[in-house]
Amino acid sequence: MNLNLDKYKRKTSSRHHYIPKFLINGFTNQQGKLYVYDKEKDFIQNNSRPPKSIFFEWDRNNITLPDKTESSIIEDFLFQEIDNIGSEVVKYFQETKLQEIQFNDDNVAQFLYFLICLFWRIPKTDFAVDDLVKNAEIRINGINPDILKKDKAFIKVQRTGIIRHTIKEMISNGESFKKFVNIHRIQDNILVIGDNPLLYRKLTQEFSSFGKEDFIIAISSNRIFSSTKYDLGTLSKINAVAYNTAVIRQSVRYVCCGNLDVLEKSVKTYKMMRDSGFTYGFEEVPFRV
């Protein structure tokens, strides 16, 4: 495929979302906004905000090219293409009536691909990318690897390569395993979304295990997607308070919810559990049948 990337070379965007807006939209209230808990500063912002003003960093994915041109090619070309694919399957799982959802190899694979990309875009994995680049063996004639490893553009480009490497490792080490996927709905719109939204039962350090481990993720304020080794079936009750607490616990900067009262209570519960020395693990989090 012959791609003309010239139009992407110059900087064309600055507001780079590490949580895509189409996912955030599933958690908004009737006014199309969300309330924000700033975990770093430990306070809930007074005013609700639209999805475009949440979960982003200015120029997060911009790089400076050798000719000194500042480019947003990673955001505008690569991540935009990923989001174009991911938005369709996410919206399908968010909006389709539960009894009409058809899980198949294509939409499950597309959703998993979206989640892999999401995992390597969020602030939580910044340190992992830095460590991988720092410990990498680089052999390029005429270039000092130590200088290269400190280059911000090089690190950002390598981050996109980690996404590809994760998928490659999953395929090459993909012995046959069966996963059960489902979407579970709760009656009220009370689920939160954080900047580290995937809850794993056990998160290993092996690239090939990304899709094998059990995980859950809220895809809207009243729907949770599950991927597990054992069939959870259609669950009659989801422990939303426990889910929200776990998301707040593992988030780095922000947690959002369309319902202010729910967000306040979830943060209060999180702090109580934290101060008591107990935090929810996956086993306690998601469901009570």
Backbone bond lengths (Angstrom), bond angles and torsions (degrees), N, CA, C in turn:
res aa  C-N    CA-C-N  psi(-1)  N-CA   C-N-CA  omega(-1)  CA-C   N-CA-C  phi
1 M - - - 1.461 - - 1.522 109.04 -
2 N 1.307 116.80 126.90 1.457 122.37 -178.63 1.522 109.20 -97.80
3 L 1.341 116.64 106.37 1.449 121.12 -176.74 1.519 110.18 -103.43
4 N 1.315 116.04 132.82 1.454 120.95 174.27 1.527 107.95 -94.49
5 L 1.331 116.01 105.74 1.447 120.51 -175.05 1.525 112.78 -98.00
6 D 1.338 116.90 5.04 1.461 119.76 -176.49 1.532 112.10 -57.94
7 K 1.337 116.86 -38.26 1.458 119.68 -176.28 1.529 112.21 -69.43
8 Y 1.336 116.67 -14.18 1.458 119.89 179.71 1.527 112.88 -97.13
9 K 1.331 116.85 -5.14 1.457 119.03 -171.38 1.516 112.60 -68.11
10 R 1.306 116.55 -40.36 1.456 118.32 -178.48 1.529 110.02 -83.92
11 K 1.309 114.53 156.17 1.450 121.26 -179.98 1.523 110.58 -64.95
12 T 1.325 116.60 122.21 1.467 120.40 179.35 1.521 112.00 -124.48
13 S 1.329 117.80 -9.52 1.462 120.17 178.77 1.519 109.59 -142.82
14 S 1.333 116.17 156.55 1.457 121.54 179.82 1.522 112.77 -131.07
15 R 1.348 116.56 -32.45 1.460 120.83 -177.69 1.528 108.35 -86.05
16 H 1.315 116.21 98.54 1.455 120.87 -173.80 1.527 110.67 -106.22
17 H 1.319 116.27 111.81 1.461 121.94 -178.75 1.529 110.74 -82.91
18 Y 1.316 116.59 125.92 1.460 119.56 172.46 1.531 110.83 -88.06
19 I 1.331 117.70 -18.96 1.467 123.07 165.32 1.526 106.02 -111.92
20 P 1.330 118.90 114.32 1.473 120.33 -175.15 1.526 112.57 -61.98
21 K 1.317 115.51 148.10 1.462 121.07 -176.94 1.530 112.12 -62.44
22 F 1.340 117.65 -32.43 1.470 118.33 -177.88 1.525 111.28 -67.66
23 L 1.314 118.35 -25.30 1.466 120.97 174.00 1.527 109.79 -78.80
24 I 1.318 117.01 -43.22 1.465 121.41 179.63 1.532 110.55 -60.23
25 N 1.333 117.00 -36.58 1.462 121.27 -177.52 1.526 112.62 -56.28
26 G 1.316 116.90 -26.88 1.461 120.04 -178.88 1.518 113.46 -71.48
27 F 1.337 117.50 -6.88 1.462 121.14 -176.26 1.529 112.82 -115.09
28 T 1.324 117.46 3.50 1.461 120.47 -177.18 1.526 111.37 -76.01
29 N 1.336 115.39 159.60 1.470 120.50 175.92 1.526 110.08 -88.13
30 Q 1.316 117.15 -170.08 1.467 121.15 -176.80 1.520 112.59 -64.32
31 Q 1.313 116.42 -21.03 1.477 120.70 177.59 1.532 111.52 -89.26
32 G 1.339 116.06 2.22 1.457 120.37 179.14 1.522 113.59 73.99
33 K 1.345 117.21 25.86 1.455 121.17 -177.04 1.525 111.39 -130.75
34 L 1.351 115.34 171.88 1.448 121.58 178.84 1.530 110.13 -137.87
35 Y 1.326 115.05 154.74 1.453 121.55 172.37 1.523 108.30 -94.77
36 V 1.326 115.80 147.56 1.463 121.15 -170.62 1.520 111.06 -121.14
37 Y 1.337 115.68 127.33 1.466 121.88 169.09 1.511 108.09 -98.01
38 D 1.337 115.96 117.39 1.459 122.31 176.61 1.528 106.55 -87.43
39 K 1.309 116.53 103.62 1.458 120.43 -174.99 1.522 112.14 -70.83
40 E 1.323 116.94 -36.37 1.465 120.13 -179.30 1.527 111.21 -64.20
41 K 1.331 116.81 -40.52 1.462 121.19 -179.01 1.525 111.91 -95.03
42 D 1.314 115.61 -8.24 1.465 123.27 177.15 1.531 113.17 57.49
43 F 1.326 115.12 57.39 1.458 118.83 171.59 1.523 109.83 -156.05
44 I 1.321 115.33 155.42 1.460 122.06 177.30 1.521 108.05 -96.91
45 Q 1.307 116.26 123.65 1.458 120.92 -177.18 1.527 110.54 -64.58
46 N 1.322 116.21 143.36 1.461 121.75 -172.66 1.523 113.16 -67.00
47 N 1.314 116.45 -40.31 1.463 120.65 -173.95 1.522 111.36 -103.29
48 S 1.331 115.95 141.79 1.461 120.77 174.66 1.518 109.41 -72.32
49 R 1.334 115.94 156.64 1.456 120.33 -173.62 1.521 110.72 -134.16
50 P 1.344 117.63 152.01 1.467 120.94 176.72 1.519 110.84 -76.70
51 P 1.335 118.15 158.65 1.467 121.83 -177.99 1.531 114.32 -55.18
52 K 1.320 117.56 -32.34 1.466 119.49 -176.35 1.530 112.14 -65.82
53 S 1.340 116.96 -20.38 1.462 120.19 -176.15 1.532 112.64 -103.44
54 I 1.350 116.27 17.38 1.467 121.31 -176.57 1.532 109.20 -128.90
55 F 1.318 116.40 146.89 1.465 123.34 174.92 1.535 112.35 57.06
56 F 1.311 116.27 52.75 1.461 120.12 175.73 1.514 109.14 -144.42
57 E 1.335 115.55 163.17 1.463 122.59 171.17 1.517 107.80 -133.19
58 W 1.313 115.81 140.09 1.457 119.37 176.20 1.532 109.46 -66.11
59 D 1.331 115.12 126.77 1.477 122.59 173.65 1.527 113.43 58.63
60 R 1.313 116.96 27.20 1.474 120.83 -176.53 1.527 111.43 -56.59
61 N 1.327 117.86 -39.22 1.465 121.01 -174.16 1.516 114.01 -108.33
62 N 1.323 117.10 13.12 1.466 119.72 177.93 1.531 110.95 -75.65
63 I 1.318 115.78 147.57 1.458 121.80 176.97 1.526 109.14 -132.24
64 T 1.326 115.65 156.79 1.459 121.25 175.28 1.520 108.33 -103.79
65 L 1.316 116.14 120.41 1.456 122.41 -177.74 1.533 110.81 -77.67
66 P 1.339 118.05 164.93 1.472 120.90 -179.05 1.520 114.15 -54.58
67 D 1.343 117.02 -29.52 1.466 119.11 179.50 1.531 112.31 -86.74
68 K 1.347 116.11 13.60 1.460 124.54 177.77 1.526 113.29 75.23
69 T 1.329 116.46 7.16 1.461 120.06 176.09 1.524 109.30 -74.29
70 E 1.341 116.50 132.20 1.462 119.84 175.24 1.522 108.78 -87.76
71 S 1.316 115.85 124.83 1.457 120.86 -172.22 1.529 111.57 -125.14
72 S 1.332 115.29 143.59 1.471 121.34 174.10 1.525 110.14 -110.51
73 I 1.330 116.32 33.82 1.460 121.68 -175.62 1.528 112.35 -61.54
74 I 1.328 117.63 -35.93 1.465 119.72 179.82 1.524 110.33 -62.71
75 E 1.329 115.93 -44.60 1.468 120.15 -179.61 1.517 111.96 -72.69
76 D 1.345 116.93 -48.94 1.460 120.86 -170.18 1.525 113.68 -79.27
77 F 1.312 116.57 -23.50 1.469 119.19 179.69 1.520 111.71 -104.94
78 L 1.322 117.54 -61.43 1.459 120.08 -174.54 1.528 112.74 -70.15
79 F 1.331 117.28 -58.46 1.458 119.29 -175.13 1.532 112.15 -68.75
80 Q 1.316 116.99 -29.06 1.464 118.56 176.64 1.520 111.11 -67.22
81 E 1.332 116.90 -38.53 1.460 120.30 176.27 1.527 110.71 -65.86
82 I 1.327 117.06 -41.22 1.468 121.11 177.36 1.524 110.14 -61.44
83 D 1.329 116.85 -43.38 1.463 120.85 -179.28 1.525 111.86 -68.01
84 N 1.324 117.13 -33.48 1.459 119.54 177.47 1.527 111.07 -61.74
85 I 1.320 115.77 -38.72 1.462 120.79 178.10 1.532 109.95 -74.36
86 G 1.324 115.81 -47.12 1.458 120.05 -175.80 1.509 113.78 -66.26
87 S 1.331 117.62 -34.21 1.466 120.14 -175.99 1.521 111.91 -62.70
88 E 1.310 117.39 -35.09 1.469 120.31 -177.99 1.516 111.58 -65.91
89 V 1.326 116.58 -47.78 1.464 118.85 -177.36 1.525 111.00 -73.43
90 V 1.342 117.94 -35.35 1.459 120.45 178.19 1.522 110.22 -64.30
91 K 1.315 117.63 -46.17 1.463 120.98 179.27 1.526 111.00 -64.33
92 Y 1.322 116.65 -35.42 1.467 120.36 176.89 1.525 110.59 -61.71
93 F 1.318 116.76 -45.75 1.466 120.97 179.73 1.528 111.70 -72.31
94 Q 1.330 117.52 -27.82 1.463 121.01 179.77 1.530 112.31 -75.92
95 E 1.327 116.99 -38.02 1.456 120.59 -165.40 1.530 115.61 -109.61
96 T 1.314 118.63 -23.80 1.459 120.90 -176.72 1.525 110.60 -72.20
97 K 1.320 117.01 140.45 1.455 120.24 176.30 1.525 109.45 -57.29
98 L 1.319 115.80 138.22 1.460 120.00 -173.31 1.520 112.36 -55.09
99 Q 1.326 116.58 -42.20 1.464 120.10 -177.28 1.522 112.72 -70.39
100 E 1.342 116.59 -11.31 1.461 120.06 -179.08 1.523 113.15 -104.60
101 I 1.333 117.17 -6.04 1.467 120.16 -179.60 1.524 109.82 -70.37
102 Q 1.320 115.60 129.17 1.454 121.92 177.64 1.532 108.49 -113.16
103 F 1.331 116.65 112.08 1.456 119.91 175.97 1.521 109.16 -83.66
104 N 1.314 116.17 131.21 1.459 120.30 176.73 1.521 109.07 -141.86
105 D 1.326 116.42 173.82 1.463 120.40 -176.42 1.525 111.93 -59.02
106 D 1.339 116.06 -36.05 1.467 119.51 -176.60 1.526 112.25 -69.68
107 N 1.347 117.35 -53.54 1.458 117.00 -174.93 1.529 112.69 -72.37
108 V 1.320 117.60 -29.59 1.458 119.62 176.07 1.531 109.84 -69.44
109 A 1.341 117.67 -41.12 1.466 121.75 178.53 1.530 110.43 -65.60
110 Q 1.336 116.96 -41.24 1.459 120.50 178.53 1.525 110.93 -63.05
111 F 1.323 116.53 -40.26 1.464 119.91 -179.95 1.527 110.75 -68.34
112 L 1.328 117.13 -41.54 1.463 120.27 178.16 1.526 110.47 -63.83
113 Y 1.326 116.96 -40.47 1.468 120.79 176.94 1.527 110.27 -60.31
114 F 1.323 116.55 -43.51 1.458 121.09 177.67 1.528 110.67 -60.12
115 L 1.337 117.21 -42.37 1.458 120.94 -178.52 1.531 112.06 -67.97
116 I 1.331 117.05 -36.23 1.467 120.51 176.53 1.529 109.58 -61.88
117 C 1.323 115.55 -46.52 1.470 120.04 178.77 1.526 110.59 -63.52
118 L 1.334 116.44 -40.64 1.459 121.01 178.99 1.528 110.62 -61.78
119 F 1.321 116.29 -42.94 1.458 121.71 -179.42 1.525 111.36 -58.27
120 W 1.328 116.99 -39.70 1.458 120.56 -177.43 1.532 113.17 -90.15
121 R 1.340 117.17 5.49 1.467 120.57 176.56 1.519 112.70 -103.85
122 I 1.319 118.00 -22.05 1.454 121.22 -171.09 1.537 111.91 -78.59
123 P 1.329 117.84 155.83 1.472 121.23 -179.95 1.530 113.09 -58.84
124 K 1.322 117.88 -28.71 1.466 121.36 -177.40 1.519 111.90 -57.82
125 T 1.343 117.41 -30.70 1.461 120.01 -176.22 1.530 112.91 -97.53
126 D 1.326 117.53 7.05 1.472 119.99 177.79 1.528 111.06 -57.04
127 F 1.321 115.91 -44.08 1.472 119.47 -176.82 1.523 110.72 -66.10
128 A 1.344 116.59 -35.63 1.463 120.87 -179.69 1.524 110.69 -66.09
129 V 1.329 116.63 -41.53 1.465 120.80 177.14 1.521 110.28 -62.30
130 D 1.323 116.44 -45.44 1.467 120.52 179.69 1.527 110.76 -59.96
131 D 1.334 116.74 -42.11 1.471 120.44 -179.64 1.520 111.23 -66.92
132 L 1.328 116.94 -41.18 1.465 120.65 -179.85 1.521 111.11 -63.15
133 V 1.330 116.08 -42.90 1.470 119.74 178.66 1.523 110.30 -68.38
134 K 1.321 117.14 -41.55 1.461 121.43 -179.15 1.527 111.73 -60.44
135 N 1.323 116.81 -38.58 1.466 121.70 -176.27 1.525 113.79 -93.10
136 A 1.328 116.35 -0.08 1.468 119.70 -178.27 1.524 110.85 -73.35
137 E 1.330 115.70 148.79 1.462 121.31 175.50 1.527 108.10 -94.33
138 I 1.309 116.95 115.68 1.466 121.81 -176.21 1.522 109.46 -116.30
139 R 1.321 116.01 124.84 1.463 121.43 178.79 1.527 109.58 -125.99
140 I 1.317 116.04 96.55 1.462 121.82 178.36 1.522 107.48 -131.48
141 N 1.300 116.91 120.29 1.462 121.41 -177.98 1.530 111.36 -58.62
142 G 1.309 114.80 130.13 1.456 120.02 174.70 1.512 114.75 83.72
143 I 1.345 118.13 2.18 1.463 120.81 -179.19 1.517 109.43 -124.83
144 N 1.311 116.08 128.39 1.451 121.49 177.02 1.527 109.18 -73.77
145 P 1.325 119.03 115.99 1.470 120.83 -176.88 1.524 113.17 -61.72
146 D 1.347 117.51 -31.80 1.459 119.68 179.99 1.523 111.66 -66.24
147 I 1.324 115.77 -37.31 1.467 119.86 176.69 1.525 110.25 -69.00
148 L 1.324 115.93 -41.40 1.462 120.90 -179.09 1.527 111.06 -62.33
149 K 1.316 116.68 -39.55 1.467 120.88 -178.02 1.526 112.98 -67.44
150 K 1.323 116.89 -17.04 1.456 121.12 178.46 1.525 111.90 -96.22
151 D 1.320 116.31 -4.56 1.458 121.18 -178.70 1.535 109.89 -77.50
152 K 1.319 117.75 121.39 1.461 121.84 -175.17 1.527 111.94 -63.41
153 A 1.325 116.87 -38.32 1.460 120.31 179.53 1.526 110.30 -65.02
154 F 1.317 116.58 -42.02 1.464 120.71 178.86 1.522 110.72 -61.18
155 I 1.338 117.04 -43.73 1.467 120.80 180.00 1.527 110.88 -62.68
156 K 1.327 117.40 -41.60 1.464 120.51 -178.98 1.523 111.49 -66.86
157 V 1.320 116.68 -39.20 1.461 120.14 177.35 1.525 110.16 -65.82
158 Q 1.322 116.91 -41.56 1.458 120.78 179.20 1.518 111.87 -64.01
159 R 1.323 116.46 -30.12 1.463 119.92 177.84 1.523 110.57 -61.01
160 T 1.305 116.81 -40.61 1.465 119.50 177.59 1.521 110.66 -66.95
161 G 1.335 116.36 -31.57 1.455 119.86 177.28 1.516 112.61 -68.71
162 I 1.335 116.61 -29.60 1.467 120.57 178.34 1.521 110.21 -65.10
163 I 1.318 116.91 -35.19 1.470 120.10 175.99 1.519 109.66 -59.97
164 R 1.313 116.38 -48.79 1.466 121.29 179.43 1.524 110.91 -62.72
165 H 1.333 116.05 -40.94 1.466 120.36 -179.33 1.527 111.14 -64.84
166 T 1.332 116.79 -39.54 1.464 120.39 178.38 1.520 110.93 -59.22
167 I 1.329 116.53 -46.52 1.465 120.95 179.99 1.517 110.74 -65.17
168 K 1.324 116.53 -41.17 1.469 120.97 179.38 1.524 110.74 -61.31
169 E 1.321 116.91 -43.73 1.463 121.08 179.70 1.523 111.45 -66.64
170 M 1.316 116.80 -37.11 1.464 120.25 177.57 1.521 111.30 -63.34
171 I 1.332 115.21 -38.92 1.465 119.73 -179.38 1.527 110.88 -72.84
172 S 1.329 116.94 -46.37 1.461 120.19 -175.65 1.521 112.68 -70.72
173 N 1.331 116.69 -25.94 1.458 120.17 179.27 1.526 111.63 -110.27
174 G 1.312 115.29 22.05 1.457 119.86 -172.10 1.506 114.75 -87.04
175 E 1.348 115.69 66.67 1.450 117.44 172.72 1.529 108.50 -60.30
176 S 1.278 116.08 152.86 1.461 121.10 -173.19 1.531 110.95 -60.23
177 F 1.320 115.83 127.68 1.457 120.22 173.81 1.526 107.86 -147.31
178 K 1.315 115.95 148.29 1.446 120.93 -176.60 1.516 109.60 -106.89
179 K 1.327 116.51 130.78 1.449 121.73 176.13 1.518 108.92 -120.49
180 F 1.305 114.90 143.17 1.451 120.98 175.83 1.525 108.16 -102.42
181 V 1.319 116.26 126.40 1.460 120.79 179.12 1.511 109.48 -115.64
182 N 1.318 114.95 147.50 1.458 119.66 179.83 1.520 109.06 -161.36
183 I 1.314 115.86 165.33 1.457 122.25 173.67 1.519 107.27 -123.95
184 H 1.331 115.18 130.30 1.452 121.56 -176.15 1.524 108.80 -116.00
185 R 1.329 115.80 133.18 1.456 120.73 -176.47 1.522 110.37 -109.74
186 I 1.330 115.45 139.49 1.451 120.41 172.81 1.523 108.57 -107.61
187 Q 1.311 116.06 161.72 1.463 120.01 -172.15 1.522 112.94 -70.71
188 D 1.316 116.60 -38.54 1.464 120.53 -175.29 1.525 111.11 -108.96
189 N 1.323 115.29 159.57 1.464 121.22 179.77 1.526 109.57 -88.61
190 I 1.329 116.56 80.47 1.460 119.43 -170.33 1.534 113.29 -130.14
191 L 1.314 118.73 13.57 1.456 120.44 178.81 1.526 110.30 -89.98
192 V 1.332 116.33 147.18 1.456 121.68 179.87 1.522 109.94 -102.44
193 I 1.320 115.84 165.02 1.463 122.03 171.75 1.526 107.80 -127.16
194 G 1.324 115.86 132.92 1.461 120.67 179.50 1.510 110.95 -118.07
195 D 1.329 116.54 176.96 1.463 119.73 -178.84 1.528 112.37 -80.99
196 N 1.332 116.85 1.63 1.465 122.49 171.15 1.530 106.55 -136.40
197 P 1.327 117.84 76.28 1.468 121.61 -163.93 1.524 117.00 -83.06
198 L 1.329 119.23 -12.19 1.462 120.97 -178.63 1.519 110.79 -84.98
199 L 1.335 115.92 127.69 1.461 120.83 175.48 1.526 108.89 -106.46
200 Y 1.326 115.76 116.60 1.462 121.72 179.63 1.528 110.46 -102.72
201 R 1.327 115.37 143.29 1.453 118.62 171.33 1.527 109.87 -67.00
202 K 1.314 115.47 -42.01 1.460 121.41 178.58 1.517 107.60 -149.12
203 L 1.325 116.63 116.68 1.460 120.92 -179.33 1.518 109.13 -100.37
204 T 1.320 116.20 110.58 1.454 120.63 -179.94 1.522 110.09 -89.07
205 Q 1.318 116.23 173.77 1.455 121.66 178.30 1.520 111.49 -100.61
206 E 1.318 116.95 13.14 1.454 121.21 179.55 1.523 110.27 -97.60
207 F 1.330 116.33 127.33 1.460 120.44 179.81 1.528 111.31 -57.76
208 S 1.329 116.00 -38.66 1.456 120.25 -173.65 1.523 113.08 -69.68
209 S 1.341 117.53 -13.46 1.464 120.73 -175.48 1.523 113.26 -93.42
210 F 1.335 116.80 0.96 1.463 119.82 -173.55 1.524 112.18 -53.57
211 G 1.316 117.39 -48.85 1.460 120.26 -176.46 1.505 114.26 -88.09
212 K 1.335 117.41 -9.96 1.463 120.45 -176.23 1.525 112.77 -83.91
213 E 1.325 116.17 -31.77 1.455 119.27 -177.02 1.532 111.14 -75.18
214 D 1.329 115.77 148.68 1.457 121.05 177.97 1.526 110.01 -66.89
215 F 1.343 116.13 135.23 1.454 119.19 175.86 1.515 110.47 -149.02
216 I 1.316 115.26 160.13 1.455 122.55 172.91 1.515 107.82 -135.24
217 I 1.322 116.02 153.69 1.463 121.05 176.33 1.524 108.54 -153.94
218 A 1.313 116.42 132.40 1.463 120.36 174.28 1.522 108.29 -73.41
219 I 1.323 116.18 128.89 1.464 120.28 178.09 1.531 111.52 -104.66
220 S 1.325 115.99 -6.58 1.456 122.38 172.93 1.524 107.42 -160.23
221 S 1.319 116.26 -179.87 1.462 119.93 -177.74 1.519 112.88 -71.76
222 N 1.348 117.95 -7.24 1.463 119.19 177.44 1.536 113.66 -139.20
223 R 1.331 116.56 17.74 1.465 119.63 178.34 1.525 111.28 -136.32
224 I 1.336 115.03 136.67 1.459 121.81 176.31 1.519 109.06 -122.97
225 F 1.321 115.70 131.72 1.460 122.13 174.34 1.523 107.91 -94.22
226 S 1.339 116.15 133.30 1.461 120.23 178.30 1.517 110.40 -123.43
227 S 1.325 115.29 144.06 1.463 122.77 174.55 1.529 106.54 -135.48
228 T 1.330 116.31 109.14 1.465 120.91 -171.21 1.523 111.05 -139.27
229 K 1.317 115.12 159.29 1.466 120.64 178.97 1.518 111.73 -72.80
230 Y 1.332 116.50 -26.67 1.460 121.12 179.70 1.521 109.16 -115.95
231 D 1.290 116.25 142.52 1.450 121.75 -175.37 1.530 110.43 -69.35
232 L 1.324 116.46 117.52 1.458 120.90 177.89 1.521 111.97 -81.35
233 G 1.339 115.97 -14.52 1.457 119.68 -179.34 1.515 111.37 67.22
234 T 1.311 116.15 -162.63 1.456 122.02 176.29 1.519 107.53 -94.23
235 L 1.295 116.42 112.12 1.451 121.77 -173.38 1.517 111.24 -88.07
236 S 1.299 115.10 136.66 1.451 119.70 -175.35 1.520 113.12 -82.50
237 K 1.346 116.34 -20.88 1.458 118.97 -178.47 1.523 110.42 -148.86
238 I 1.309 115.71 132.65 1.453 121.38 177.83 1.526 108.70 -111.13
239 N 1.306 116.96 131.95 1.453 121.24 178.03 1.528 108.77 -78.82
240 A 1.320 115.25 83.02 1.456 121.17 -174.13 1.525 112.09 -66.22
241 V 1.334 117.09 -35.76 1.461 120.28 179.76 1.531 110.11 -61.74
242 A 1.329 115.44 -44.41 1.465 119.58 178.69 1.517 110.97 -65.23
243 Y 1.317 116.94 -39.89 1.465 120.48 178.31 1.524 110.27 -61.45
244 N 1.336 116.74 -49.71 1.463 120.39 -178.96 1.524 111.87 -59.69
245 T 1.336 116.05 -41.14 1.459 120.32 179.82 1.524 111.24 -61.65
246 A 1.338 115.79 -42.00 1.466 119.90 -179.61 1.523 111.47 -65.88
247 V 1.336 117.14 -38.64 1.466 120.76 178.76 1.525 110.38 -65.50
248 I 1.323 116.84 -42.70 1.465 120.09 178.36 1.525 109.85 -63.06
249 R 1.322 116.96 -41.89 1.464 121.28 -178.07 1.520 111.78 -58.24
250 Q 1.323 118.05 -42.09 1.458 119.49 -173.51 1.530 113.52 -95.94
251 S 1.323 117.93 -3.69 1.457 120.48 177.59 1.527 110.02 -73.48
252 V 1.327 115.79 155.90 1.463 121.34 -176.46 1.523 111.05 -99.15
253 R 1.328 116.89 -48.75 1.463 120.18 -171.84 1.526 113.27 -120.45
254 Y 1.343 116.00 -53.68 1.454 118.85 -170.62 1.527 112.67 -131.38
255 V 1.343 114.04 148.11 1.462 122.57 171.10 1.525 106.30 -134.59
256 C 1.337 116.83 137.36 1.461 120.62 -174.33 1.520 111.46 -129.50
257 C 1.331 114.41 153.35 1.467 121.18 177.43 1.515 108.30 -156.11
258 G 1.320 116.80 144.06 1.452 120.61 178.50 1.513 113.25 -73.68
259 N 1.331 116.70 -15.79 1.465 122.55 -177.41 1.525 108.76 -110.76
260 L 1.321 117.14 113.37 1.463 121.58 -176.51 1.519 111.65 -63.77
261 D 1.324 117.03 -42.46 1.462 120.84 -179.12 1.529 111.01 -60.93
262 V 1.334 116.51 -42.69 1.468 121.25 178.76 1.521 110.29 -63.77
263 L 1.324 117.25 -43.04 1.461 120.94 -179.22 1.523 110.45 -63.20
264 E 1.321 117.02 -43.96 1.465 120.64 179.76 1.524 111.17 -62.08
265 K 1.328 116.56 -43.70 1.463 120.23 -179.34 1.529 110.81 -68.51
266 S 1.329 117.41 -37.29 1.464 121.24 -179.78 1.527 110.78 -66.32
267 V 1.335 116.48 -42.21 1.463 120.43 178.48 1.527 110.04 -65.44
268 K 1.326 117.24 -41.42 1.459 121.71 178.22 1.521 110.60 -60.66
269 T 1.343 116.53 -43.92 1.465 120.55 179.09 1.518 111.09 -65.02
270 Y 1.323 116.44 -42.36 1.466 121.00 178.20 1.526 110.84 -57.96
271 K 1.318 117.20 -46.66 1.460 121.03 -178.38 1.531 111.13 -65.25
272 M 1.317 115.80 -38.96 1.456 119.75 179.06 1.528 110.39 -63.40
273 M 1.340 116.60 -44.48 1.462 120.85 179.34 1.523 110.91 -66.93
274 R 1.326 116.12 -40.42 1.465 120.29 179.32 1.516 111.10 -62.94
275 D 1.325 116.38 -46.34 1.458 120.57 -176.36 1.524 112.53 -69.74
276 S 1.329 115.80 -23.93 1.460 119.94 178.59 1.528 111.62 -85.14
277 G 1.341 115.43 -4.82 1.459 119.76 179.41 1.505 114.37 85.25
278 F 1.333 117.15 9.17 1.463 120.42 -179.72 1.516 109.35 -119.32
279 T 1.327 116.34 131.04 1.462 121.04 173.52 1.509 108.87 -129.65
280 Y 1.312 116.52 144.02 1.454 121.82 -179.16 1.518 111.11 -63.81
281 G 1.304 116.62 133.74 1.451 121.82 166.98 1.516 107.93 -98.30
282 F 1.303 116.79 174.89 1.461 120.30 -178.67 1.523 110.83 -56.71
283 E 1.358 116.28 -38.85 1.453 119.89 -174.67 1.526 111.95 -61.35
284 E 1.348 116.71 -32.53 1.455 119.15 -178.91 1.512 113.17 -91.61
285 V 1.337 115.81 -13.65 1.454 119.12 -166.37 1.519 115.90 -74.60
286 P 1.320 119.60 -63.91 1.448 115.89 -150.82 1.502 118.07 -81.86
287 F 1.337 118.70 -42.61 1.445 117.26 -162.94 1.525 114.58 -137.26
288 R 1.294 113.56 146.93 1.456 121.10 166.13 1.523 106.58 -134.15
289 V 1.313 116.43 116.71 1.466 120.54 -175.41 1.513 110.53 -76.34
